[in-house]
């Protein structure tokens, strides 16, 4: 497999996490907040940006994309995760989605503890927790996926996540889906 095909496989693999992380921007700016406006140590637990509608919309989008990738790759792109059957690929899509959303919540929790308000940029907390938690959930289920990703694949996913996160946030800002471009 050449570098371009490897990069494509990695982006297809992580797409359910990206979809889950992006969907709340579109669907989740309403409804009850996940922390019920509760405070911990004098600061909001998560903040107004984390709603149940956003969480479940993200989960749904991630799962739908994971199911689509699972069926399409089995039928038309058999070199994608060839060691997993369709059912296992669907579970991986679910875990990537759930992990991404859990990681995003963890990032918000940490940002609030550090005194970083909603909408304020945080170089590492905005991009990496959702990726790391998505990978953690998935590798807990199927550890050998880590060998398939490899060290350089992991480095690629981190770099791609930084670039795509910035680009999609600028697009969402210009479309008036976000108040800030980060």
Order of alpha helices (4+ residues) and beta strands (2+ residues): alpha-beta-beta-alpha-alpha-alpha-alpha
